[in-house]
Amino acid sequence: MSGRAVYGHERQREQLGAAIAGGRLAHAYLFHGRDGIGKQEVAKAFAAAVLCGKGQPTPCDACVACKKVQSGNHPDLIILKPDGAFIRMQAVRELIGAMAFRPMEGGRRLFLIDDADRLHPAAANALLKTLEEPAAANIIVLITAKPYLLPRTIISRCRQLRFQPLRRETVARFLEEQGGLEANAAHALAASAEGSIARALQLRREDYLADREGILARLAAGQVGAPLSRLALFRHLGKRKKDIPDKLTLLQSCFRDALVWRELQDREMLIHGDCLEQIRGIARLSTNDLLFNLDAIDASLRALEANANKLLTLEAMTFTLRL
Ligand SMILES: [Zn+2]
């Protein structure tokens, strides 16, 4: 929970740190940005620094307050999450009730509301009232990937911090330091994770690297257009039925890389830059053929979204691809 466990978002952390050091804290914050990029971690580190009470941008990690935050039992740090589909009215009532009292330990109390877009409308209204009459000691941090689902009246009362997807190197560094991956594997996963640590971890669970290797090796091989080779590709893509859409997205990213390589020859621009040999192998296809394949995969993905039969769609597509 200390500042050290947070990856990226330097600008936002600086801004929050400056507010703590300068005594210019707002009563309500809205942290928004896509899922899995570390908004909660920044919010927890912010809460820890406020509760540490030394007026420093980062927590000291040594005092009693910091120890309590680290072990997850500081009475003035309250984290609210959805219970089922909604954050329930009862939970918000308790939160509002708690606000009437002074903080238990220090001068401040923080409420982190995760997935704040799932505040029940009645709960959102009740919360709104407290934001209109803020009690000085309380700080509310609303965290969401979908700020557009929050009532405008709530948004306008919050100091907003927008979080961007993480840089590729930041995700890779997390995977190396916290996930125990080797540098090559970490960079390969990070390249496909769209700036999200959660997405990278999900890909890791799904044997993403092994799947990718299988696809790249098959596409880059000679004779890949022969019926037997197509059948092998089809079997590889269709091995786990529920994963077919993800595999198609992966396949698409391979053709996309080959196209980028043909046009720009810039390794930095590639998603699979660590597999340059295979990407160059696929780039033997003409620009027209690569564009055709990208369209064919797009059409299949759309069909799957519309609940088409997964295996039939995949089979038809595999035998249409220009290889
Ligand atoms: Zn401290």
Residues whose N, C-alpha, C, O or C-beta is under 5 A from the ligand:
A	BS01	ZN	C52 P59 C60 D61 A62 C63 C66
